[in-house]
Every structure is written in C-alpha cells, then in structure tokens.
Amino acid sequence: MAYYGKCIETVIEQLNKFKPEKDIPEQFLEAASTSLQTLSPQKQAFILEVLSGCLEYRKLLAVVVDAFYVRAGWLCRRADYNLFEVICYLATFQLDELGFQLFSDIIRSQPLDKMCKFLGFLFNPLSLCSWIKDEWSLIYETAHVSENWIDPLMRWQPEVQELIKQLEKVMTNQSPLPKTKAKVTEPKEFNLTVPRPRAIPVPEPVPVMTKPKPIPRSTYHPPKEQEQLEMTRRYNRWKAEELLLKVNIEEMRCAVPRSRGTTLVQGSEKKLQLRFMPRILKTPKLTFYKPNNVPVKLNTAAILREGSLYQRQVEKELQRVDKLVDGAGDFSEFLEWQKKMQAKDQEEALAAGECRRLQGKLSREEAILARQLLRQGNKQKADQKKEETAELMQQCAERRLQEERSMKELVEQVIEVQKNVKVAQMKLLKGRRQIVQEVIEESRELLQRTAEAAKEEQKRRCELIAQHRALETQPMRKGKLVDLTQIPGYGLEGEMSVVELRERLALLKETQQRKEEEKRDQIIQAKRARSQGLQNMVEQISLCRAAMGRSAALSGEQKKAQSAAPRPPSQDQRVLELRRRIEESAAERRKQAASGPISAPRAPRPKPRAQLESRHWVELQQSRERRLRALQRSCVDA
C-alpha cells in the first residue's frame, strides 16, 4: 500500500507542475522521464503510464471532477483536484488491467473519507447512464463511450459498492488516538542570593511649558486700515458734495430770482447773500447723452452683411416702383375674400372640433366594450391553460413512473450480466497483464532511443555554435570605399549617382521656392483687392447711413411742421353749440360787470422765496436735458 501511495504522490506532483496554457504534453513527459530516472524501472513505467493517460484524457476527467466539486465535494480542498483525476483515470481506464485487488490497495493508501465520497459519486448508476455519458459523448463517439468506458464501470459497480461499505466500516471502527498525558514539570529550588534593596528613583524634572502667544487684537476688532479707508471715503464724499454745491451756486448765480425793487449787491453784501442762501437738499441726477457720431468701424463679416442688407433694400424699393408703374391695385377685394375664407375656415374648424369630440366619445365606448371582451377571452384562455397544465402534470407523473420501472429493470439486468461475466473477465485480465508488460518494455526502449537522439542533437548544436563563434572571431574589413559620382549599375530605370541626385534635389527645391513666392504674391494681391472692395463698401455704407439720417431728419421736420400748423375749426354741431353757449355766458357776464360797481384789483399774494428757488433749479435742469437731447438728434441726423 505504501508503494502505490508513493507512486500516486509522484504522479500528483508532476500534474501540479503541468500548465496546459504553456507546456506541451510530449515535452512534459520527456522532462518527467528524465527526472524519474532515479526510480526503479517498474515504478517509473507505472508513473509514466498513469501520467500520460491523465494528460491524454484530461478533458474527460475534468468533466467528472468538476461535477464532483459542484455536487458532492464542495467541502473538499481544491488542492486534491489532481488526486481525484488520477483515481478517476485508474477506475475508468486501468481497472481491468490492474485488477480489483490492486485497485482496492491503491484506494486504501489514500484518505478514506475522500475516496468514499468520490467513488460513491463516480460509480452511481444514474449518473453514469445520464449526464456523464452525455458529456463524454460530446467529446468522443457515443458507441465508443458506452462500449469501452460506461459498460465496464457498470460491471464493476457491485464490487466498488462493497469496497465503499468496507471503507465506511473501517472509518467508523477506527478508534481515535489515545491522548498521552504530558509530564508535569517539577519545580526545583534555586540557590539565590539575598536581593538588593531597590533604589529610590530620582524624580524627573517637571517640564516647563513655553508661554503661549497671546491672541491678536485683530481677531475681535476690525483692522485700522479698514477704519481709515472708511474715514477717507466719507471725507471724499463730503468734499465732493461741498464742491458740487459750490459749483452749482457760482455757476447759476446770474439766474437767482430777485425782486424788482432790489439792486445788485457788491463786496461783503454779496458774500452775506451767498452765505445765507438756502441749502439744496437733494438734486436729481443729470443725464448725459453721448452723440452717436462714431465713424463706420466693423469687421469683414459685419461690412458684407450690412452691404447686402442695403443692397436688398434698394432692390425691394426698385421692385415696388416697377409694380406701381405697371399699375398694381389695392388689396381691398383680397382682404374681403380673406375675411370670408377665414370665417368659413373657422366654421369648418368648429365642425371638425365637434366631430372630434363625438369621435372621442365613440372611441371611449368602443374601448370599454373591447376591454370587456378581452377580459372574457383572457378568462377563457386561463381556464383552458389550467386544464392543459393539469393534463401535462398527469402525463409527466406517468412518464416518471415508467422511467423508474425501466431503470429498475435495467439495474437488475446489469447485475445478472455481471455475475455471468466474472469468469470471462479473469481470462481477459491475464491477457491484458501480458500486453501491459510488453507495452512497458517497448516504451522503455523508446525512451532510451529518444534520450540518445536528444544527446546526439545536443552535440550537433554545440558543434554548430562553435563553428559560428569561430567565424565571428575572423577579422573582417569594416570600411568600404564609395564613389559618389559613380552609377551603381543595377539596371534600374532612371538610375543615377549620388551627386546627380543632390543636384536634382537642389533644382527641385529652387522651383518649389519660386512657386511658393508666386503663390505668396497672388495671395497678397487678392488680399489687397479684397481690402479695396471692403473699403468701397464701407464708403457706400456711410453714404447710405447719411442718406437715411437725412431722410429721417426731413420726416421729423415735416411732422413738427404739421403739428405746429393751426388746425381748421371743427364743424361738429355739438362743438358749435358749446361755443355759442360760451359766448352767450360771456356776454351776460360783461353786461353784469358793466351794470355793477367797479371793485379795486386784488394785490398778488407773495410766494415764499424757497419755493421759487427750488422750482427754478428743477426747470433749469430740465432745460439742460432738453438741450442735450436736441444736440444728440442733430448729430444723428448729420
């Protein structure tokens, strides 16, 4: 058992080294054979045969082992993957050649709990006849799989089941290892001297904390610079207000209203008058209008856009004049027809809206009816579906019972066949063992031949390398004389020397520079022509603007003249009647005044001076604004 256990361990070690994405199986087997030369020939042949079989049927073994980890061996370690592959290979391909007794010895040399799980999973008849057979049939032919692999496994199934039971009994009867009591340590007394008294530790000096920096005053108080800025701002504002008041007083001193009897005051009297003048509380802000007399200064796109705009306006005006010359009429008939058609369209739109409303009602009723019909149809379909599912469930149950019966019959037949075939199997085992020994000897001879051929190939390569190195050590002429004026003479079309090639390249460069200069001159001329065209267009735009300004000024003057002209007296009867009544009342008032005593004229009531001055300043400011607007209009018109 230990012998086969070591063989299986070496196979698992070699499989762990194999990497399918990098290694080639043939080269890997050669390397493994060279590393196993220290072992005995029989042991080496057994290991190489199992290793080559595992590499050859790796896909088949991976199907079973992967399924085992998913279904039954989820508690097993992934490090035992190659162990399960080796056991699966021995059970599937080598069980007839090894014999059941040798196979059972190999199984007993491995961990019993893992072997019980894996053999129970592999030799399950339901799994062998169903999914394992189907998966292997995807890789190999179905007939080959069933004859060579599935049928032998089914024949060995009873013996394997007995082996599993024996392993389970061994696991249950295996008593746990007795716990050995640990020896209790016996302490021994030491001959110790009298301990010295502990020295009193020197107290550590108390650390002196550095004095923290005080909190700056700027944390709780605003900075002085901000206060200074605020003070300067207030002072400048006060100064500007005083200066504005002074300027207003000195500039408009000539417009200060005076009574008729007072004369001009000079010297100290004038200063007193200015000192005691009323203070202006608040003056409205003056509005300054900037004249729009800036010359035309636009980019290229704006100039072209404005030029095309004026061009379109001129074309439209010319078309309008041509139409008037041709006798174009008014649009009164067209407007009446348009109104009729609009009324007709409105009536049609109302009728269409009413139709849409009725159609909506009709579609709502139809939708309700269709919903009811759909609900009834769905109910009928659901009832029919339930009946069909009940029938299908009943058929499935019957089919499952038939399958179970057929499987039981199949298992009984297999057991009977296995009992009758045991004698034939023993004969086959003997013949196969002889064949195995012959194959092992042949493989040993082949390995020796391949090793000799590899040694010869290595010797040949070493000789070639030595020859190459000897050739490399020979002196070689490094320099090479080249005549630049000589033609190589390869027989190609247009062949020339290096000097001629350089001359031609220089000529090509000169022609290219000449073409670039000509193109540059053309671009400059085109730019000049374009700038001249833009300048002409700018002049045309300025002329159009001036013409439009003049036409706007003329239209404004005409409107002013029309508004200033006296209106003709109204001929309305109601107005004439009102005027007659006014004249009669005026005549009556004159008669009464002439007949009554003449009263003295009432003296005018003097107004306060402050009201007059404030009204004067407001009127003066309004006049300034009117003057600025008039200046702006005149600049725009010009």
C-alpha positions as CSV (number, residue, x, y, z in Angstrom):
1,M,0.0,0.0,0.0
2,A,2.8,2.4,0.8
3,Y,4.4,1.5,-2.5
4,Y,1.4,2.5,-4.6
5,G,0.8,5.5,-2.3
6,K,4.2,6.9,-3.2
7,C,3.6,6.3,-6.9
8,I,0.3,8.2,-6.7
9,E,2.0,11.1,-4.9
10,T,4.7,11.4,-7.5
11,V,2.0,11.4,-10.3
12,I,0.1,14.2,-8.4
13,E,3.4,16.2,-8.0
14,Q,4.0,16.0,-11.8
15,L,0.4,17.0,-12.6
16,N,0.7,20.0,-10.3
17,K,3.7,21.2,-12.3
18,F,1.9,20.8,-15.7
19,K,0.4,24.1,-17.1
20,P,-1.8,23.5,-20.1
21,E,-1.5,27.0,-21.5
22,K,2.3,26.9,-21.6
23,D,3.5,23.3,-21.6
24,I,3.2,20.7,-24.4
25,P,2.3,17.2,-23.2
26,E,5.1,15.4,-25.2
27,Q,7.8,17.6,-23.9
28,F,6.5,17.5,-20.4
29,L,6.5,13.7,-20.5
30,E,10.1,13.7,-21.7
31,A,11.1,16.1,-18.9
32,A,9.3,13.9,-16.4
33,S,11.0,10.7,-17.6
34,T,14.4,12.4,-17.2
35,S,13.6,13.5,-13.7
36,L,12.3,9.9,-12.7
37,Q,15.4,8.0,-13.8
38,T,16.5,7.5,-10.2
39,L,13.4,5.3,-9.5
40,S,13.1,1.6,-10.3
41,P,12.0,0.6,-13.9
42,Q,8.7,-0.9,-12.8
43,K,7.8,2.1,-10.7
44,Q,8.9,4.5,-13.4
45,A,6.8,2.7,-16.0
46,F,3.7,2.8,-13.8
47,I,4.1,6.5,-13.1
48,L,4.7,7.5,-16.7
49,E,1.7,5.4,-17.9
50,V,-0.7,7.0,-15.4
51,L,0.7,10.5,-16.1
52,S,0.4,10.1,-19.9
53,G,-3.1,8.8,-19.5
54,C,-4.2,11.7,-17.3
55,L,-2.7,14.2,-19.8
56,E,-4.3,12.4,-22.8
57,Y,-7.8,12.1,-21.3
58,R,-7.7,15.4,-19.3
59,K,-11.0,16.7,-20.8
60,L,-12.9,13.6,-19.8
61,L,-11.5,13.5,-16.3
62,A,-12.2,17.3,-15.9
63,V,-15.9,16.7,-16.6
64,V,-16.3,14.2,-13.7
65,V,-14.0,16.0,-11.2
66,D,-15.6,19.5,-11.8
67,A,-19.1,18.0,-11.4
68,F,-17.9,16.2,-8.2
69,Y,-16.8,19.6,-6.7
70,V,-20.1,21.2,-7.6
71,R,-22.5,18.4,-6.5
72,A,-20.9,16.3,-3.7
73,G,-17.4,17.6,-2.9
74,W,-18.0,21.2,-2.0
75,L,-16.2,20.6,1.3
76,C,-13.1,19.1,-0.3
77,R,-10.0,21.1,-1.0
78,R,-9.0,22.3,-4.5
79,A,-5.5,21.0,-3.8
80,D,-6.9,17.4,-4.1
81,Y,-8.1,18.0,-7.7
82,N,-5.3,16.1,-9.3
83,L,-5.7,13.2,-6.8
84,F,-9.4,12.8,-7.9
85,E,-8.3,12.9,-11.6
86,V,-5.8,10.1,-11.0
87,I,-8.4,7.9,-9.2
88,C,-10.9,8.6,-11.9
89,Y,-8.4,7.6,-14.6
90,L,-7.5,4.4,-12.8
91,A,-11.1,3.5,-12.3
92,T,-12.2,4.3,-15.9
93,F,-9.2,3.1,-18.0
94,Q,-7.0,0.8,-15.8
95,L,-9.3,-1.1,-13.6
96,D,-9.5,-4.1,-15.9
97,E,-5.7,-4.2,-16.3
98,L,-4.8,-3.6,-12.6
99,G,-7.4,-5.9,-11.1
100,F,-9.8,-5.1,-8.4
101,Q,-7.5,-6.2,-5.6
102,L,-4.7,-3.9,-6.7
103,F,-7.1,-1.1,-7.2
104,S,-8.5,-1.5,-3.7
105,D,-5.0,-1.4,-2.3
106,I,-4.4,1.9,-4.1
107,I,-7.7,3.3,-2.7
108,R,-6.8,2.2,0.8
109,S,-3.4,4.0,0.6
110,Q,-5.3,7.4,0.2
111,P,-7.5,9.3,2.6
112,L,-10.6,7.1,3.2
113,D,-13.2,9.8,3.6
114,K,-12.3,11.5,0.3
115,M,-12.2,8.1,-1.5
116,C,-15.6,7.1,-0.2
117,K,-17.2,10.3,-1.4
118,F,-15.6,10.2,-4.9
119,L,-16.2,6.5,-5.6
120,G,-19.8,6.8,-4.5
121,F,-20.2,9.8,-6.9
122,L,-18.4,8.1,-9.8
123,F,-20.0,4.7,-9.6
124,N,-23.5,6.0,-9.2
125,P,-25.5,4.2,-12.0
126,L,-27.9,7.1,-12.5
127,S,-25.0,9.5,-13.1
128,L,-23.1,7.1,-15.4
129,C,-26.1,6.4,-17.6
130,S,-27.3,10.0,-17.8
131,W,-25.1,13.1,-17.7
132,I,-21.6,11.5,-17.6
133,K,-22.4,9.6,-20.8
134,D,-23.9,12.7,-22.4
135,E,-20.9,14.8,-21.6
136,W,-18.4,12.2,-22.8
137,S,-20.4,11.7,-26.0
138,L,-19.8,15.4,-26.8
139,I,-16.0,14.7,-26.9
140,Y,-16.0,11.1,-28.3
141,E,-18.5,9.0,-30.2
142,T,-21.4,7.6,-28.2
143,A,-20.9,3.9,-29.2
144,H,-17.2,4.1,-28.2
145,V,-18.0,5.7,-24.9
146,S,-20.7,3.2,-24.0
147,E,-18.8,0.1,-25.0
148,N,-15.3,1.0,-23.7
149,W,-16.0,3.1,-20.6
150,I,-19.6,3.1,-19.3
151,D,-20.2,-0.6,-19.6
152,P,-17.0,-1.6,-17.7
153,L,-17.8,0.8,-15.0
154,M,-21.3,-0.6,-14.7
155,R,-19.9,-4.1,-14.4
156,W,-17.5,-3.1,-11.6
157,Q,-20.2,-1.3,-9.7
158,P,-21.2,-4.0,-7.2
159,E,-17.6,-4.7,-6.2
160,V,-16.9,-1.0,-5.8
161,Q,-20.0,-0.6,-3.6
162,E,-18.8,-3.4,-1.3
163,L,-15.4,-1.6,-1.2
164,I,-17.1,1.6,-0.2
165,K,-19.0,-0.2,2.6
166,Q,-15.8,-1.7,3.9
167,L,-14.1,1.7,3.9
168,E,-17.0,3.2,5.8
169,K,-16.8,0.4,8.4
170,V,-13.1,1.0,8.8
171,M,-13.8,4.7,9.3
172,T,-16.4,4.0,11.9
173,N,-14.4,1.4,13.8
174,Q,-11.2,3.4,13.7
175,S,-10.7,4.4,17.3
176,P,-9.3,7.8,18.0
177,L,-5.6,8.1,19.0
178,P,-5.2,7.9,22.8
179,K,-4.1,11.2,24.3
180,T,-0.8,10.8,26.1
181,K,-0.6,12.7,29.3
182,A,2.0,15.4,29.3
183,K,4.6,15.1,32.0
184,V,4.1,17.7,34.7
185,T,7.2,19.8,35.3
186,E,8.5,19.6,38.8
187,P,10.0,22.9,40.0
188,K,13.4,22.9,41.7
189,E,14.6,25.5,44.1
190,F,17.4,27.8,43.1
191,N,20.2,28.9,45.5
192,L,19.5,32.6,45.2
193,T,21.4,35.4,47.0
194,V,19.6,38.0,49.1
195,P,18.1,40.5,46.7
196,R,19.4,44.1,47.0
197,P,17.0,46.8,48.1
198,R,15.5,48.7,45.3
199,A,16.9,52.2,44.8
200,I,14.6,55.1,45.1
201,P,14.3,56.6,41.6
202,V,15.4,60.2,41.0
203,P,12.4,62.3,40.4
204,E,12.2,63.7,36.9
205,P,12.2,67.4,36.5
206,V,8.8,69.0,35.9
207,P,8.7,70.2,32.3
208,V,8.3,73.9,31.9
209,M,5.7,74.8,29.3
210,T,6.5,77.5,26.9
211,K,4.5,80.7,27.2
212,P,1.8,80.7,24.5
213,K,1.5,83.6,22.2
214,P,-1.4,86.0,23.1
215,I,-4.4,86.1,20.8
216,P,-4.0,89.1,18.4
217,R,-6.4,92.0,18.8
218,S,-7.4,91.8,15.1
219,T,-9.4,88.6,16.0
220,Y,-12.0,90.6,17.9
221,H,-11.5,94.1,16.5
222,P,-11.6,95.3,12.9
223,P,-8.3,96.4,11.4
224,K,-7.2,100.1,11.5
225,E,-6.8,100.2,7.7
226,Q,-10.5,99.4,7.2
227,E,-11.5,102.3,9.5
228,Q,-9.0,104.7,7.8
229,L,-10.4,103.7,4.4
230,E,-14.0,104.3,5.6
231,M,-13.0,107.7,7.1
232,T,-11.3,108.8,3.8
233,R,-14.3,107.6,1.8
234,R,-16.6,109.7,4.0
235,Y,-14.3,112.7,3.8
236,N,-14.1,112.5,0.0
237,R,-17.8,112.2,-0.3
238,W,-18.4,115.2,1.9
239,K,-15.8,117.2,-0.1
240,A,-17.4,116.2,-3.4
241,E,-20.8,117.3,-2.1
242,E,-19.5,120.6,-1.0
243,L,-17.7,121.1,-4.3
244,L,-20.8,120.3,-6.2
245,L,-22.9,122.7,-4.1
246,K,-20.3,125.5,-4.6
247,V,-20.1,124.9,-8.4
248,N,-23.9,125.0,-8.7
249,I,-24.2,128.2,-6.7
250,E,-21.4,130.0,-8.5
251,E,-22.4,128.9,-12.0
252,M,-26.1,129.8,-11.7
253,R,-25.7,132.9,-9.7
254,C,-27.0,135.0,-12.5
255,A,-30.2,133.0,-12.6
256,V,-31.1,133.6,-9.0
257,P,-34.5,135.3,-8.9
258,R,-34.6,138.8,-7.3
259,S,-37.4,141.2,-6.6
260,R,-37.9,144.1,-9.0
261,G,-37.0,146.8,-6.4
262,T,-33.7,145.3,-5.3
263,T,-30.4,146.2,-6.8
264,L,-27.2,144.2,-7.3
265,V,-25.2,143.7,-4.1
266,Q,-21.4,144.0,-4.2
267,G,-18.5,143.1,-1.9
268,S,-19.4,142.0,1.6
269,E,-23.1,142.2,0.9
270,K,-22.7,139.6,-1.9
271,K,-20.8,137.3,0.4
272,L,-23.5,137.6,3.0
273,Q,-26.1,136.8,0.4
274,L,-24.2,133.7,-0.7
275,R,-23.7,132.6,2.9
276,F,-27.3,132.8,3.8
277,M,-28.7,131.2,0.5
278,P,-31.0,128.2,1.1
279,R,-29.2,124.9,1.1
280,I,-30.2,122.5,-1.7
281,L,-31.5,119.3,0.0
282,K,-31.3,116.9,-3.0
283,T,-30.8,117.4,-6.7
284,P,-31.8,114.9,-9.3
285,K,-29.0,113.2,-11.3
286,L,-28.1,114.7,-14.6
287,T,-28.5,112.5,-17.7
288,F,-25.7,113.0,-20.3
289,Y,-26.4,111.6,-23.8
290,K,-23.4,110.6,-25.9
291,P,-23.7,111.6,-29.5
292,N,-23.6,108.7,-31.9
293,N,-21.3,110.2,-34.5
294,V,-18.7,107.4,-34.4
295,P,-17.4,106.5,-38.0
296,V,-18.1,103.1,-39.5
297,K,-15.7,100.6,-37.9
298,L,-16.8,97.0,-38.5
299,N,-15.2,93.6,-39.2
300,T,-15.4,91.9,-42.6
301,A,-18.5,89.8,-41.9
302,A,-20.4,92.8,-40.5
303,I,-19.4,95.0,-43.5
304,L,-20.6,92.4,-46.0
305,R,-23.8,91.7,-44.0
306,E,-24.7,95.4,-43.9
307,G,-23.8,95.9,-47.6
308,S,-26.0,93.0,-48.6
309,L,-28.8,94.4,-46.4
310,Y,-28.7,97.9,-48.1
311,Q,-28.5,96.1,-51.5
312,R,-31.6,94.1,-50.7
313,Q,-33.4,97.3,-49.5
314,V,-32.6,99.1,-52.8
315,E,-33.7,96.1,-54.9
316,K,-37.0,95.9,-52.9
317,E,-37.6,99.6,-53.5
318,L,-36.9,99.3,-57.2
319,Q,-39.3,96.3,-57.4
320,R,-42.0,98.3,-55.6
321,V,-41.6,101.3,-58.0
322,D,-41.8,98.9,-61.0
323,K,-45.0,97.4,-59.7
324,L,-46.5,100.9,-59.2
325,V,-45.5,101.9,-62.7
326,D,-47.1,98.7,-64.1
327,G,-50.5,99.6,-62.4
328,A,-50.6,97.4,-59.3
329,G,-54.0,97.8,-57.5
330,D,-55.1,97.8,-53.9
331,F,-55.9,94.8,-51.7
332,S,-59.4,95.6,-50.5
333,E,-61.1,92.8,-52.5
334,F,-58.5,90.4,-51.4
335,L,-59.0,91.4,-47.8
336,E,-62.8,90.9,-48.0
337,W,-62.2,87.5,-49.6
338,Q,-59.7,86.6,-46.9
339,K,-62.2,87.5,-44.2
340,K,-64.9,85.3,-45.8
341,M,-62.5,82.4,-46.1
342,Q,-61.3,82.9,-42.5
343,A,-64.9,82.8,-41.3
344,K,-65.5,79.7,-43.4
345,D,-62.4,78.1,-42.1
346,Q,-63.5,78.9,-38.5
347,E,-66.9,77.3,-39.1
348,E,-65.2,74.2,-40.5
349,A,-62.8,74.2,-37.6
350,L,-65.7,74.3,-35.1
351,A,-67.5,71.5,-37.0
352,A,-64.2,69.5,-37.1
353,G,-63.8,70.0,-33.3
354,E,-67.4,68.8,-32.7
355,C,-66.7,65.8,-34.8
356,R,-63.5,65.1,-32.9
357,R,-65.4,65.4,-29.6
358,L,-68.1,62.9,-30.8
359,Q,-65.4,60.6,-32.2
360,G,-63.7,60.7,-28.8
361,K,-67.0,59.7,-27.1
362,L,-67.5,56.9,-29.6
363,S,-63.9,55.6,-29.2
364,R,-64.4,55.6,-25.4
365,E,-67.5,53.5,-25.7
366,E,-65.8,51.1,-28.1
367,A,-62.7,50.8,-25.8
368,I,-64.9,49.9,-22.9
369,L,-66.7,47.2,-25.0
370,A,-63.3,45.9,-26.2
371,R,-61.9,45.8,-22.7
372,Q,-64.9,43.7,-21.5
373,L,-64.5,41.3,-24.4
374,L,-60.7,41.0,-23.8
375,R,-61.3,40.2,-20.1
376,Q,-63.7,37.4,-21.0
377,G,-61.3,36.0,-23.6
378,N,-58.4,36.1,-21.1
379,K,-60.6,34.3,-18.6
380,Q,-61.4,31.5,-21.1
381,K,-57.7,31.2,-22.1
382,A,-56.7,31.0,-18.4
383,D,-59.2,28.2,-17.8
384,Q,-58.0,26.3,-20.9
385,K,-54.4,26.8,-19.8
386,K,-55.1,25.4,-16.3
387,E,-56.8,22.3,-17.9
388,E,-53.8,21.8,-20.2
389,T,-51.3,22.1,-17.3
390,A,-53.2,19.6,-15.3
391,E,-53.1,17.1,-18.2
392,L,-49.4,17.7,-18.7
393,M,-48.7,17.2,-15.0
394,Q,-50.5,13.9,-15.1
395,Q,-48.6,12.8,-18.2
396,C,-45.3,13.7,-16.6
397,A,-46.1,11.7,-13.5
398,E,-47.0,8.7,-15.6
399,R,-43.8,9.1,-17.6
400,R,-41.7,9.3,-14.4
401,L,-43.2,6.1,-13.1
402,Q,-42.4,4.3,-16.3
403,E,-38.8,5.6,-16.3
404,E,-38.3,4.4,-12.7
405,R,-39.6,0.9,-13.6
406,S,-37.4,0.8,-16.7
407,M,-34.4,1.8,-14.6
408,K,-35.1,-0.9,-12.0
409,E,-35.3,-3.5,-14.8
410,L,-32.1,-2.2,-16.3
411,V,-30.2,-2.4,-13.0
412,E,-31.4,-6.0,-12.5
413,Q,-30.3,-7.0,-15.9
414,V,-26.9,-5.4,-15.4
415,I,-26.4,-7.3,-12.1
416,E,-27.3,-10.6,-13.8
417,V,-24.9,-9.9,-16.6
418,Q,-22.1,-9.1,-14.2
419,K,-22.5,-12.4,-12.4
420,N,-22.2,-14.3,-15.6
421,V,-19.2,-12.3,-16.9
422,K,-16.8,-12.7,-14.0
423,V,-15.2,-15.9,-15.4
424,A,-14.5,-14.2,-18.8
425,Q,-13.1,-11.1,-17.0
426,M,-10.4,-13.2,-15.2
427,K,-9.2,-14.6,-18.6
428,L,-9.1,-11.1,-20.1
429,L,-7.2,-9.8,-17.1
430,K,-4.4,-12.3,-17.6
431,G,-4.1,-11.5,-21.4
432,R,-4.1,-7.8,-20.7
433,R,-1.4,-8.1,-18.0
434,Q,0.9,-9.7,-20.5
435,I,0.1,-6.9,-23.0
436,V,0.8,-4.3,-20.4
437,Q,4.2,-5.8,-19.6
438,E,5.1,-5.8,-23.4
439,V,4.0,-2.2,-23.8
440,I,6.0,-1.2,-20.7
441,E,9.2,-2.8,-22.2
442,E,8.5,-1.1,-25.6
443,S,8.0,2.3,-24.0
444,R,11.2,1.8,-22.0
445,E,13.1,1.1,-25.3
446,L,11.5,4.1,-27.0
447,L,12.5,6.4,-24.1
448,Q,16.1,5.2,-24.3
449,R,16.2,5.8,-28.1
450,T,14.7,9.3,-27.7
451,A,17.3,10.1,-25.0
452,E,20.1,9.0,-27.3
453,A,18.7,11.0,-30.2
454,A,18.4,14.1,-27.9
455,K,22.1,13.7,-26.9
456,E,23.2,13.5,-30.5
457,E,21.1,16.6,-31.4
458,Q,22.7,18.5,-28.5
459,K,26.2,17.5,-29.7
460,R,25.4,18.7,-33.2
461,R,24.1,22.0,-31.9
462,C,27.2,22.5,-29.8
463,E,29.4,21.9,-32.9
464,L,27.4,24.4,-35.0
465,I,27.7,27.1,-32.2
466,A,31.4,26.5,-32.1
467,Q,31.7,27.0,-35.9
468,H,29.6,30.2,-35.8
469,R,31.8,31.6,-33.0
470,A,35.0,30.7,-34.9
471,L,33.6,32.6,-38.0
472,E,32.7,35.6,-35.8
473,T,36.3,35.8,-34.5
474,Q,37.8,36.1,-38.0
475,P,38.9,39.6,-39.0
476,M,36.6,41.5,-41.4
477,R,37.1,44.6,-43.4
478,K,34.9,47.3,-41.8
479,G,35.5,50.3,-44.1
480,K,34.1,50.5,-47.7
481,L,35.2,52.9,-50.4
482,V,32.2,54.7,-52.1
483,D,32.4,56.8,-55.2
484,L,29.6,59.3,-55.1
485,T,29.9,60.1,-58.9
486,Q,29.6,56.5,-60.0
487,I,26.3,54.9,-61.1
488,P,25.6,51.6,-59.2
489,G,24.7,49.8,-62.4
490,Y,21.8,47.7,-61.1
491,G,19.9,48.1,-64.4
492,L,17.0,50.1,-63.0
493,E,15.2,52.8,-64.9
494,G,16.3,56.3,-64.1
495,E,19.4,55.2,-62.2
496,M,21.8,58.0,-61.2
497,S,24.7,58.8,-59.0
498,V,24.5,60.5,-55.6
499,V,26.0,63.8,-56.9
500,E,23.4,63.9,-59.7
501,L,20.7,63.1,-57.2
502,R,21.8,66.0,-55.0
503,E,21.8,68.4,-57.9
504,R,18.4,67.4,-59.0
505,L,17.1,67.8,-55.4
506,A,18.6,71.3,-55.3
507,L,16.9,72.3,-58.6
508,L,13.6,70.9,-57.3
509,K,14.0,72.9,-54.1
510,E,14.6,76.1,-56.1
511,T,11.5,75.5,-58.2
512,Q,9.4,74.9,-55.1
513,Q,10.6,78.1,-53.5
514,R,9.8,80.0,-56.7
515,K,6.3,78.6,-56.8
516,E,5.8,79.5,-53.1
517,E,6.9,83.1,-53.8
518,E,4.4,83.3,-56.7
519,K,1.6,81.9,-54.6
520,R,2.5,84.4,-51.8
521,D,2.3,87.3,-54.3
522,Q,-1.1,86.1,-55.6
523,I,-2.4,85.9,-52.0
524,I,-1.1,89.4,-51.3
525,Q,-2.8,90.8,-54.4
526,A,-6.0,89.0,-53.6
527,K,-5.9,90.5,-50.0
528,R,-5.3,94.0,-51.4
529,A,-8.2,93.6,-53.8
530,R,-10.5,92.4,-51.1
531,S,-9.5,95.2,-48.7
532,Q,-10.1,97.7,-51.5
533,G,-13.6,96.2,-52.1
534,L,-14.3,96.3,-48.4
535,Q,-13.2,100.0,-48.3
536,N,-15.5,100.8,-51.1
537,M,-18.4,99.0,-49.4
538,V,-17.6,100.9,-46.1
539,E,-17.8,104.2,-48.0
540,Q,-21.1,103.1,-49.6
541,I,-22.5,102.1,-46.1
542,S,-21.5,105.5,-44.7
543,L,-23.3,107.2,-47.6
544,C,-26.4,105.1,-47.1
545,R,-26.4,105.9,-43.4
546,A,-26.1,109.6,-44.1
547,A,-28.9,109.4,-46.6
548,M,-31.1,107.5,-44.2
549,G,-30.3,110.1,-41.5
550,R,-31.2,113.0,-43.8
551,S,-34.5,111.3,-44.7
552,A,-35.3,110.7,-41.0
553,A,-34.5,114.4,-40.2
554,L,-36.7,115.6,-43.1
555,S,-39.6,113.4,-42.0
556,G,-39.2,114.7,-38.4
557,E,-39.2,118.3,-39.5
558,Q,-42.3,117.6,-41.6
559,K,-44.0,116.1,-38.6
560,K,-43.1,119.1,-36.5
561,A,-44.4,121.5,-39.1
562,Q,-47.7,119.6,-39.4
563,S,-48.1,119.6,-35.6
564,A,-47.2,123.3,-35.4
565,A,-49.6,124.3,-38.2
566,P,-53.0,125.7,-37.0
567,R,-55.8,123.3,-37.2
568,P,-59.0,124.2,-39.1
569,P,-62.0,124.9,-36.9
570,S,-64.2,121.9,-36.2
571,Q,-67.6,121.8,-38.0
572,D,-69.2,119.4,-35.5
573,Q,-72.7,120.6,-34.3
574,R,-72.0,119.7,-30.7
575,V,-68.8,121.9,-30.7
576,L,-70.6,124.8,-32.3
577,E,-73.4,124.6,-29.8
578,L,-71.0,124.6,-26.9
579,R,-69.1,127.6,-28.4
580,R,-72.4,129.6,-28.8
581,R,-73.3,128.8,-25.2
582,I,-69.9,130.0,-24.0
583,E,-70.2,133.3,-26.0
584,E,-73.7,133.9,-24.6
585,S,-72.5,133.3,-21.0
586,A,-69.5,135.7,-21.6
587,A,-71.8,138.4,-23.0
588,E,-74.1,138.0,-20.0
589,R,-71.1,138.3,-17.6
590,R,-69.9,141.5,-19.4
591,K,-73.4,143.0,-19.1
592,Q,-73.5,142.3,-15.4
593,A,-70.0,143.8,-14.9
594,A,-70.8,147.0,-16.7
595,S,-74.0,147.5,-14.7
596,G,-72.4,146.8,-11.2
597,P,-69.7,148.9,-9.2
598,I,-66.1,148.6,-10.2
599,S,-64.0,146.9,-7.5
600,A,-60.3,147.6,-6.9
601,P,-57.9,145.0,-8.2
602,R,-56.7,142.4,-5.7
603,A,-53.0,142.6,-4.8
604,P,-51.0,139.5,-5.8
605,R,-50.1,137.2,-3.0
606,P,-46.3,137.0,-2.5
607,K,-44.9,133.4,-2.7
608,P,-42.2,132.2,-0.4
609,R,-38.7,132.5,-1.8
610,A,-37.6,128.9,-1.1
611,Q,-40.4,127.5,-3.3
612,L,-39.4,129.8,-6.2
613,E,-35.7,128.9,-6.0
614,S,-36.4,125.1,-5.9
615,R,-38.8,125.4,-8.9
616,H,-36.1,127.5,-10.7
617,W,-33.4,124.8,-10.2
618,V,-35.7,122.0,-11.5
619,E,-36.7,124.0,-14.6
620,L,-33.0,124.8,-15.2
621,Q,-32.0,121.1,-15.0
622,Q,-34.9,120.0,-17.4
623,S,-33.8,122.7,-19.9
624,R,-30.2,121.2,-19.9
625,E,-31.6,117.7,-20.5
626,R,-33.7,119.0,-23.4
627,R,-30.7,120.8,-24.9
628,L,-28.5,117.6,-24.7
629,R,-31.2,115.5,-26.4
630,A,-31.5,118.1,-29.2
631,L,-27.7,118.0,-29.8
632,Q,-27.8,114.3,-29.9
633,R,-30.6,114.2,-32.5
634,S,-28.8,116.8,-34.7
635,C,-25.6,114.7,-34.6
636,V,-27.5,111.5,-35.5
637,D,-29.3,113.3,-38.4
638,A,-26.0,114.6,-39.7
